[in-house]
Amino acid sequence: MRAVVITRFGAPDVFSSAEIPVPDPGPGQVLIRVAASSVNPLDYKLRAGLLPELAPAFPAVLHGDVAGRVAALGPGVKGFAVGDQVYACAGGITGQGGALAEFMVADADLVAHAPRSLSLAQAAVLPLVAITAWEAVVDRANVLPGQRVLVHGGAGGVGHVAIQLAKLRGAFVYTTVSSDAKAAVARELGADGTINYRCTPVADYAAKWSDGDGFDVVIDTVGGEALAASFAAVKTSGTVVTIAARSQQDLTLLHNKGVTLHVVLMLLPMLTGKNRAHHGEILRSVAGLADAGRLRPLIHSETFMFTEAGRAHSVLESGSALGKVSLVSPWFC
């Protein structure tokens, strides 16, 4: 089959076209004819060699997000039929092939029927970010009606879904952004208030939007300084959930407030093989919300072909993208 691969770590121009064998679905797996994928920060970090322990073997097919049609079923798979339109985040890491190819094998537990109201290119941008946001907002923070929730990076991949999920759970949602354009997008997604973190100190926006008490829940999708800001912005006995904890932090303020800190690593079911079915369950719920018009993906204005993967990576790495960067297969039919 045709694929876009890397044979070494490097800059965005490291991608090349290749012919590789079509994978066979084993027990509990489905073979997906790939229609589309999307770029996540994980993908460009893997390509650049920043996470070598997580990278698949060379020649490596990257990207976990996938949408397409079921081409074949492995033994024991139930709930899917050949021809079904599906979506998942199901590979592109060590031991598991990715989506930048004609076909991709996926564990059926990680797969769900794609939202009927979205194109496959639109559906493909959702899996990783929607699962991550769900684990943060629903599974870990258990956001409740009436709570004040702060989302760092509300116009980003995980952040834009987190805003929508928190609103669906009845919270008052506020978000940090870096520009007026991103603030407008966040408000369209349902944010009750937006904060330009570049010019507004934490104490000022906490006083304005939480009556000085601090936010009940802070969802950090950025890490680093944003995680430190989360500790300052959360209320006493509040909850912070981060998806980016790879930094040194002073936990004194966290301790003094009695704050609960959760860390979400969405990749764990793929890496460990445990609790994979929950990812399929989340994607089924997300599809239902999308089809009911209650959740929508934020997608960058330019769509790329798989053969333009390098350009797609460059756009996301540059910080110029507003929304998820989508790629479509030139081989899908």
Backbone torsions as a table, in degrees:
resi	resn	phi	psi	omega
1	MET	NA	159.1	177.3
2	ARG	-83.0	144.1	-177.5
3	ALA	-153.4	161.7	170.7
4	VAL	-111.2	124.3	-170.9
5	VAL	-131.3	168.6	165.1
6	ILE	-120.4	140.6	177.7
7	THR	-109.1	-0.3	174.7
8	ARG	-162.0	164.0	175.1
9	PHE	-78.1	150.3	178.6
10	GLY	171.1	-163.5	-179.3
11	ALA	-71.0	174.4	-178.3
12	PRO	-57.0	-24.2	-179.6
13	ASP	-79.7	8.3	-178.8
14	VAL	-77.1	-13.8	-179.9
15	PHE	-68.4	145.9	174.5
16	SER	-146.9	160.4	178.1
17	SER	-86.1	148.7	-177.7
18	ALA	-153.8	161.4	169.6
19	GLU	-107.3	123.1	-179.9
20	ILE	-132.3	162.2	-178.1
21	PRO	-65.8	146.9	172.3
22	VAL	-72.1	127.5	-179.8
23	PRO	-73.8	149.1	176.4
24	ASP	-98.3	133.0	177.3
25	PRO	-73.4	127.9	177.2
26	GLY	-90.0	-170.3	178.4
27	PRO	-55.9	131.0	178.2
28	GLY	75.8	12.5	-178.0
29	GLN	-118.1	158.3	173.6
30	VAL	-122.0	148.1	172.8
31	LEU	-100.5	122.4	-176.8
32	ILE	-106.8	127.3	167.4
33	ARG	-79.4	113.8	-166.9
34	VAL	-79.3	129.4	175.2
35	ALA	-102.2	-35.0	-172.5
36	ALA	-160.5	163.1	175.7
37	SER	-148.6	-173.1	174.4
38	SER	-148.9	163.5	179.1
39	VAL	-98.2	129.3	171.5
40	ASN	-116.3	156.4	176.9
41	PRO	-51.1	-34.3	176.5
42	LEU	-55.0	-40.4	-175.3
43	ASP	-65.4	-44.7	-179.0
44	TYR	-75.5	-25.4	174.4
45	LYS	-69.1	-39.7	175.9
46	LEU	-63.6	-46.6	-179.7
47	ARG	-58.9	-39.1	-176.6
48	ALA	-79.3	-8.6	-179.4
49	GLY	84.4	17.5	-179.4
50	LEU	-79.2	-18.4	179.2
51	LEU	-131.9	61.9	-173.6
52	PRO	-61.3	-28.3	-179.2
53	GLU	-69.2	-16.7	-179.3
54	LEU	-103.2	-5.2	-172.9
55	ALA	-79.4	143.3	173.0
56	PRO	-70.3	162.8	-178.8
57	ALA	-68.7	149.1	176.3
58	PHE	-74.9	145.6	-6.9
59	PRO	-69.8	124.8	-170.2
60	ALA	-96.2	130.8	171.6
61	VAL	-99.2	114.5	-175.6
62	LEU	-93.0	177.1	174.8
63	HIS	86.4	122.8	178.4
64	GLY	-90.7	-36.2	-178.9
65	ASP	-67.2	134.2	-178.5
66	VAL	-148.8	145.2	167.5
67	ALA	-140.8	144.3	-178.7
68	GLY	176.1	-155.9	-179.9
69	ARG	-116.9	144.6	176.4
70	VAL	-67.5	123.7	-179.8
71	ALA	-100.6	-28.4	180.0
72	ALA	-163.1	156.5	-179.6
73	LEU	-118.6	136.2	172.3
74	GLY	-79.4	169.0	179.0
75	PRO	-56.6	137.7	173.1
76	GLY	84.5	1.0	-178.6
77	VAL	-81.3	129.2	177.2
78	LYS	-125.0	156.5	176.5
79	GLY	91.6	-6.4	178.0
80	PHE	-130.7	154.4	176.1
81	ALA	-134.7	153.8	177.0
82	VAL	-56.7	132.5	-178.4
83	GLY	99.5	-15.1	178.5
84	ASP	-62.4	140.8	173.2
85	GLN	-86.0	127.3	-172.6
86	VAL	-136.1	165.4	173.3
87	TYR	-147.1	157.7	-175.1
88	ALA	-170.7	165.9	160.6
89	CYS	-117.7	108.3	-161.5
90	ALA	-143.0	16.5	180.0
91	GLY	176.1	-152.1	-178.4
92	GLY	76.8	12.2	177.3
93	ILE	-129.1	-178.9	-173.1
94	THR	-50.0	127.0	177.2
95	GLY	80.3	-0.6	-174.3
96	GLN	-139.5	119.4	-179.2
97	GLY	-65.0	155.9	-176.0
98	GLY	-101.8	-168.6	-169.2
99	ALA	-94.5	-10.2	-175.4
100	LEU	-81.0	59.4	-176.2
101	ALA	-157.9	171.4	178.7
102	GLU	-64.9	-36.8	-177.3
103	PHE	-133.6	153.5	176.6
104	MET	-142.8	133.9	173.6
105	VAL	-89.9	136.6	-179.0
106	ALA	-138.5	144.9	171.4
107	ASP	-63.9	125.8	-176.1
108	ALA	-59.4	-27.2	179.0
109	ASP	-65.0	-24.9	-178.3
110	LEU	-87.6	-5.6	-169.3
111	VAL	-106.0	147.9	174.6
112	ALA	-140.0	159.8	173.3
113	HIS	-65.2	135.9	-176.9
114	ALA	-69.4	151.1	175.6
115	PRO	-57.2	131.5	-178.4
116	ARG	-68.8	-26.5	-175.5
117	SER	-82.9	-7.8	-178.7
118	LEU	-112.6	148.8	169.7
119	SER	-69.3	164.1	178.3
120	LEU	-64.7	-33.2	176.7
121	ALA	-65.3	-37.3	177.2
122	GLN	-70.9	-42.1	-179.1
123	ALA	-63.1	-33.5	-174.4
124	ALA	-66.8	-18.4	-179.2
125	VAL	-83.8	-8.8	-170.8
126	LEU	-90.4	-36.4	-164.1
127	PRO	-53.4	-59.3	-175.6
128	LEU	-60.8	-46.9	-175.5
129	VAL	-71.7	-36.3	-179.6
130	ALA	-69.3	-41.5	177.8
131	ILE	-63.4	-44.3	-179.7
132	THR	-62.4	-46.8	179.9
133	ALA	-63.3	-39.7	179.4
134	TRP	-63.4	-45.9	179.6
135	GLU	-61.3	-35.1	-180.0
136	ALA	-74.4	-51.7	-171.8
137	VAL	-78.4	-42.2	-172.9
138	VAL	-95.4	-55.9	-172.9
139	ASP	-70.9	-43.5	-174.4
140	ARG	-93.9	-53.8	-176.2
141	ALA	-78.7	-25.1	-175.9
142	ASN	46.4	55.9	-177.6
143	VAL	-57.0	135.1	-175.4
144	LEU	-115.8	158.5	178.4
145	PRO	-57.1	138.0	176.7
146	GLY	86.4	-10.8	178.6
147	GLN	-71.6	152.2	172.8
148	ARG	-95.2	120.4	-175.6
149	VAL	-119.2	130.8	174.3
150	LEU	-107.0	128.3	176.4
151	VAL	-113.3	117.7	174.1
152	HIS	-80.7	128.0	179.5
153	GLY	79.5	50.9	-172.8
154	GLY	-70.2	-15.4	177.0
155	ALA	-98.7	5.6	179.3
156	GLY	-86.5	-177.8	-176.4
157	GLY	-60.3	-59.8	179.2
158	VAL	-71.5	-38.6	-175.4
159	GLY	-61.5	-40.3	-175.7
160	HIS	-70.1	-28.5	174.7
161	VAL	-77.7	-37.7	179.7
162	ALA	-61.0	-40.5	176.1
163	ILE	-56.5	-49.0	-175.9
164	GLN	-66.2	-40.4	179.4
165	LEU	-66.3	-41.9	179.7
166	ALA	-64.9	-38.8	176.7
167	LYS	-64.9	-40.4	179.3
168	LEU	-63.1	-25.4	178.4
169	ARG	-90.2	6.8	172.2
170	GLY	88.7	15.9	-178.3
171	ALA	-87.6	161.2	165.7
172	PHE	-90.0	122.5	-169.2
173	VAL	-117.0	131.2	178.4
174	TYR	-125.7	152.4	-175.3
175	THR	-146.9	147.2	173.5
176	THR	-91.0	140.4	178.4
177	VAL	-141.3	172.8	-176.7
178	SER	-114.1	-0.1	-178.6
179	SER	-156.7	164.5	177.0
180	ASP	-64.5	-37.0	179.9
181	ALA	-62.5	-43.3	179.2
182	LYS	-69.9	-32.3	176.1
183	ALA	-63.5	-41.6	179.3
184	ALA	-63.3	-41.7	178.0
185	VAL	-62.7	-44.5	-179.4
186	ALA	-61.3	-39.3	178.0
187	ARG	-66.4	-37.9	176.8
188	GLU	-62.3	-31.2	179.8
189	LEU	-80.6	-7.9	175.5
190	GLY	119.0	-0.5	-179.5
191	ALA	-61.9	134.6	179.1
192	ASP	-79.7	-24.4	178.1
193	GLY	-154.2	146.2	178.8
194	THR	-121.5	149.1	-173.9
195	ILE	-132.6	120.7	172.4
196	ASN	-81.9	103.1	-173.4
197	TYR	-66.8	-17.8	-178.1
198	ARG	-72.7	-22.3	-176.8
199	CYS	-129.4	4.9	-179.3
200	THR	-124.1	114.9	178.5
201	PRO	-63.1	153.5	-179.3
202	VAL	-57.0	-44.8	-177.6
203	ALA	-59.8	-35.9	-178.3
204	ASP	-70.1	-46.6	-177.5
205	TYR	-76.3	-27.4	174.4
206	ALA	-67.1	-40.0	178.2
207	ALA	-64.5	-40.3	-176.7
208	LYS	-71.3	-45.3	-170.0
209	TRP	-100.1	-7.5	179.6
210	SER	-130.4	20.0	-179.5
211	ASP	56.2	26.1	177.2
212	GLY	82.2	-4.9	-177.4
213	ASP	-83.9	-23.2	-172.0
214	GLY	99.6	159.4	-177.8
215	PHE	-80.3	144.0	177.5
216	ASP	-62.6	-41.6	-177.5
217	VAL	-136.1	137.0	171.9
218	VAL	-122.1	125.5	176.6
219	ILE	-105.2	113.4	-178.1
220	ASP	-101.6	114.0	177.8
221	THR	-106.1	6.9	-171.7
222	VAL	-112.5	-46.4	-177.9
223	GLY	84.0	-177.8	178.4
224	GLY	61.1	-123.9	-179.2
225	GLU	-62.6	-31.5	178.8
226	ALA	-67.3	-33.9	176.9
227	LEU	-68.2	-41.5	175.3
228	ALA	-61.2	-41.0	177.5
229	ALA	-64.0	-31.9	178.2
230	SER	-62.0	-41.0	179.4
231	PHE	-64.2	-34.7	179.5
232	ALA	-76.0	-31.6	-173.4
233	ALA	-86.5	-22.9	-175.5
234	VAL	-77.1	151.9	-179.1
235	LYS	-81.0	169.1	172.9
236	THR	-59.6	131.7	-177.8
237	SER	65.8	20.5	178.0
238	GLY	-84.5	-169.3	-175.2
239	THR	-130.7	132.2	172.0
240	VAL	-116.8	132.0	173.3
241	VAL	-121.7	126.9	179.1
242	THR	-123.0	146.8	173.4
243	ILE	-108.5	6.5	-175.0
244	ALA	-142.7	77.0	-174.0
245	ALA	-103.7	14.2	-177.9
246	ARG	-82.4	66.6	179.1
247	SER	-157.2	158.9	175.0
248	GLN	-84.3	132.3	-177.9
249	GLN	-134.9	145.6	171.8
250	ASP	-84.6	116.3	-175.6
251	LEU	-92.0	9.3	-177.6
252	THR	-57.9	-48.0	-178.3
253	LEU	-65.0	-38.7	176.6
254	LEU	-59.4	-44.3	179.7
255	HIS	-65.3	-46.4	-175.7
256	ASN	-65.2	-25.8	178.5
257	LYS	-93.6	-8.8	-176.6
258	GLY	65.1	39.4	-174.9
259	VAL	-84.2	143.1	173.4
260	THR	-91.5	127.8	179.3
261	LEU	-113.1	127.1	175.0
262	HIS	-116.2	145.0	174.1
263	VAL	-118.9	129.5	178.5
264	VAL	-106.1	125.0	171.2
265	LEU	-122.6	96.9	-172.9
266	MET	-60.2	-25.9	-174.9
267	LEU	-73.2	-14.2	-170.6
268	LEU	-53.4	-46.7	178.5
269	PRO	-59.2	-37.7	177.7
270	MET	-69.0	-37.2	-177.4
271	LEU	-76.2	-35.6	-174.1
272	THR	-101.8	-19.4	-175.2
273	GLY	81.7	0.3	-176.9
274	LYS	-99.9	142.3	174.2
275	ASN	62.6	28.2	179.8
276	ARG	-66.0	-33.1	-176.9
277	ALA	-60.9	-26.5	-179.8
278	HIS	-65.4	-33.5	178.3
279	HIS	-65.4	-40.6	175.2
280	GLY	-62.7	-39.2	178.4
281	GLU	-62.8	-43.9	179.2
282	ILE	-60.9	-45.2	-178.2
283	LEU	-66.1	-31.8	174.7
284	ARG	-66.0	-40.3	177.8
285	SER	-66.3	-42.0	179.2
286	VAL	-63.2	-41.9	177.7
287	ALA	-60.1	-40.9	178.1
288	GLY	-63.0	-41.7	178.4
289	LEU	-65.9	-40.6	178.6
290	ALA	-63.3	-43.8	-178.0
291	ASP	-69.7	-22.7	176.3
292	ALA	-87.2	0.3	-179.7
293	GLY	75.2	21.9	-175.3
294	ARG	-106.3	-5.7	177.8
295	LEU	-149.5	135.3	180.0
296	ARG	-138.8	148.5	177.6
297	PRO	-81.0	146.6	173.2
298	LEU	-100.0	118.0	-170.7
299	ILE	-122.0	133.4	177.1
300	HIS	-58.3	150.1	-172.2
301	SER	-66.1	-26.1	-178.3
302	GLU	-105.6	129.6	176.1
303	THR	-103.4	142.1	-175.8
304	PHE	-115.8	154.1	170.2
305	MET	-82.7	157.6	176.4
306	PHE	-53.7	-37.3	-179.4
307	THR	-70.0	-6.9	175.1
308	GLU	-108.3	26.7	-176.0
309	ALA	-57.2	-37.3	179.3
310	GLY	-60.5	-43.9	178.3
311	ARG	-65.2	-39.3	178.4
312	ALA	-61.9	-42.6	177.2
313	HIS	-62.9	-41.9	-178.9
314	SER	-61.2	-40.4	-179.9
315	VAL	-63.7	-46.0	-178.8
316	LEU	-67.7	-42.4	-179.9
317	GLU	-64.1	-30.6	-177.4
318	SER	-71.4	-18.3	-176.7
319	GLY	82.0	6.5	-177.1
320	SER	-86.2	-12.7	-177.8
321	ALA	-73.9	138.6	171.3
322	LEU	-113.0	97.4	-174.4
323	GLY	106.6	177.1	-179.3
324	LYS	-70.2	144.2	178.3
325	VAL	-92.9	120.7	-174.8
326	SER	-102.3	143.7	174.2
327	LEU	-126.9	144.4	177.6
328	VAL	-122.7	150.7	-177.4
329	SER	-81.4	133.5	174.2
330	PRO	-78.1	-4.2	-173.3
331	TRP	-110.2	-0.9	-175.2
332	PHE	-78.3	134.3	177.1
333	CYS	-150.3	NA	NA
